[in-house]
Amino acid sequence: MNEMVKKTLSKVAFHASWILVGIVLSIAYIHFVSAEQSNLGTMKQNDCINLYQTCDDCSYVNLTSIKYPEGSIETFNLMMTKSGQNFNYSFCNTSAIGDYTYTVAGDKGGVYTTEVIGFSITPSGFAGTLGFYILILVIGAGIITFGFSKDDPTLVILGSFCLYFIGIYTLFNGIDGMKDPVYTWGFGLIVLCIAFYLSVRSAWEMIVD
């Protein structure tokens, strides 16, 4: 392999890999800064979820409003299904990624009482997965950089497998904290393109050498 080509490829791989790491770290920072406490936990996008409230002495509890991640509020007066001291309502409008809150109202202790409860929606239904992305990207970037420094295309191909994995995982499950699915698809496709270029180019160099 021409020495100039090797140095160029090494620089491209190094910068591309660490730029991807930087992007994920930026997403992690934004996510942790903006995260809110969620009482119900984290649910999967587009799944129906069970909104609930517990009240020992309520004869009724109504779902009165839901605040969506972009800030819009939908108001209504829907009676929740009673089962003992638990009141439930099946909610299916979970296409938006982010933090939701819903308000319930009932006659707790004979007095009209309201309460606000929160939950989060992510593409995968899991929270705190950014560390997983960062770990895999750092490992992949390190292997790719080391492979180029040692002129070992096998190591470069091995490192590109980490990028393939992250790209495919992102397309199916999105990125925790990134609220626009278009961006997650764009990120996943970019990672796959970089992985494809590195693996095919390294395999070609193995063949011609």
C-alpha positions in Angstrom: 0.0 0.0 0.0 1.3 3.5 -0.9 2.6 5.2 2.3 0.7 8.4 1.4 -2.6 6.5 1.0 -2.1 4.7 4.3 -1.6 7.9 6.2 -4.6 9.5 4.5 -6.8 6.6 5.3 -5.6 6.5 8.9 -6.4 10.1 9.4 -9.8 9.8 7.8 -10.7 6.8 9.9 -9.3 8.4 13.1 -11.3 11.6 12.7 -14.5 10.0 11.5 -14.5 7.5 14.4 -13.9 10.1 17.0 -16.4 12.6 15.5 -19.0 9.9 15.9 -18.0 9.5 19.6 -18.2 13.3 20.0 -21.7 13.3 18.5 -22.9 10.7 20.9 -21.3 12.5 23.9 -23.1 15.7 22.9 -26.4 13.8 22.8 -25.7 12.4 26.2 -25.0 15.8 27.6 -28.2 17.3 26.2 -30.2 14.3 27.5 -28.9 14.4 31.0 -29.3 18.2 31.3 -32.9 18.1 30.1 -34.1 14.8 31.7 -37.0 15.0 34.1 -38.1 12.7 36.8 -40.5 10.0 35.5 -42.8 8.2 37.8 -44.0 5.5 35.5 -40.6 4.9 34.0 -39.6 4.5 30.4 -41.8 3.0 27.7 -41.3 2.0 24.1 -42.4 4.3 21.2 -45.7 3.5 19.6 -46.7 1.0 22.3 -49.9 1.3 24.2 -49.1 2.0 27.9 -51.1 1.7 31.1 -51.6 5.1 32.8 -52.5 4.5 36.4 -53.3 6.1 39.7 -53.8 4.5 43.1 -56.3 5.9 45.5 -57.6 4.0 48.6 -60.9 5.9 49.1 -61.7 7.4 45.6 -65.0 6.5 44.0 -63.7 7.7 40.7 -60.5 9.0 39.0 -60.6 10.8 35.7 -57.7 11.4 33.2 -58.0 15.2 32.6 -55.0 16.1 30.4 -51.8 14.9 28.8 -48.8 17.1 28.1 -46.7 15.9 25.1 -42.9 16.2 24.7 -43.1 19.2 22.3 -45.2 21.1 24.9 -48.7 20.8 23.6 -51.5 19.8 26.0 -54.5 17.7 25.2 -57.4 18.1 27.7 -60.4 15.8 28.2 -62.3 14.1 31.0 -61.9 10.4 30.6 -63.0 8.0 33.3 -60.3 5.6 34.3 -61.2 1.9 34.9 -61.4 1.0 38.5 -60.0 -2.2 39.9 -59.9 -2.2 43.7 -57.8 0.8 44.7 -56.2 1.1 41.3 -57.4 3.2 38.4 -56.1 2.6 34.9 -56.4 4.0 31.3 -54.8 2.5 28.2 -53.0 5.3 26.3 -51.7 4.6 22.8 -50.6 8.0 21.3 -46.9 7.5 22.1 -45.3 8.3 18.7 -43.4 11.3 20.0 -40.1 10.6 21.8 -39.5 12.4 25.1 -41.1 13.2 28.4 -44.9 13.2 29.0 -47.0 14.2 31.9 -50.6 13.4 32.6 -53.0 14.8 35.1 -55.6 12.8 37.0 -58.4 14.1 39.2 -60.5 12.2 41.8 -62.5 12.5 45.0 -59.7 11.5 47.4 -61.1 11.8 51.0 -64.2 13.3 49.6 -62.3 16.3 48.2 -61.6 16.9 44.6 -57.9 16.3 44.2 -55.5 16.4 41.2 -52.1 14.9 40.6 -49.5 15.1 37.8 -47.6 11.9 36.9 -44.8 11.6 34.3 -43.3 9.0 32.0 -40.8 8.9 29.2 -40.9 7.4 25.7 -37.8 6.2 23.9 -37.4 4.2 20.6 -36.2 1.1 22.4 -38.2 1.4 25.6 -34.9 1.6 27.5 -33.2 4.5 29.3 -29.6 5.1 30.0 -28.3 3.4 26.8 -26.0 6.2 25.7 -23.1 4.7 27.7 -23.5 1.6 25.6 -23.2 3.6 22.4 -20.2 5.4 23.6 -18.4 2.3 24.8 -18.9 0.5 21.5 -17.9 3.5 19.5 -14.7 4.1 21.6 -13.8 0.4 21.2 -14.4 0.5 17.5 -12.5 3.8 17.0 -9.6 2.5 19.1 -9.3 -0.8 17.1 -9.6 1.0 13.7 -6.9 3.5 14.7 -4.6 0.8 16.0 -5.1 -1.2 12.9 -4.1 1.6 10.6 -1.1 2.5 12.8 0.1 -1.1 12.5 -0.9 -1.4 8.9 -3.1 -4.3 9.8 -6.3 -4.4 7.7 -7.7 -7.3 9.7 -7.9 -5.1 12.8 -9.5 -2.3 10.8 -12.2 -4.7 9.5 -12.7 -6.0 13.1 -13.1 -2.4 14.3 -15.6 -1.7 11.5 -17.8 -4.5 12.9 -18.4 -2.3 16.0 -19.6 0.5 13.7 -21.8 -1.9 11.8 -23.4 -3.0 15.1 -24.0 0.5 16.3 -25.4 1.5 12.9 -27.9 -1.4 12.7 -28.8 -1.0 16.4 -29.5 2.7 15.9 -31.8 2.0 12.9 -33.9 -0.4 14.9 -33.9 1.2 18.3 -32.9 4.8 17.9 -30.7 6.7 20.3 -31.8 7.4 23.9 -32.2 11.2 24.2 -32.5 12.0 20.5 -36.2 13.0 20.0 -36.3 13.1 16.2 -36.3 9.6 14.6 -35.1 11.2 11.3 -31.9 12.2 13.0 -31.4 8.7 14.4 -31.9 7.2 11.0 -29.4 9.7 9.5 -26.9 8.9 12.2 -27.3 5.1 11.7 -26.9 5.4 8.0 -23.8 7.5 8.3 -22.2 5.0 10.7 -23.0 2.2 8.3 -21.5 4.0 5.4 -18.3 4.7 7.3 -18.2 1.0 8.4 -18.8 -0.2 4.8 -16.1 2.0 3.4 -13.5 1.0 6.0 -14.2 -2.7 5.8 -14.4 -2.9 2.0 -11.3 -0.8 1.5 -9.3 -2.8 4.0 -10.5 -6.1 2.5 -9.5 -4.9 -1.0 -6.1 -3.9 0.3 -5.7 -7.4 1.7 -6.6 -9.0 -1.6 -4.3 -6.8 -3.8 -1.4 -7.1 -1.4 
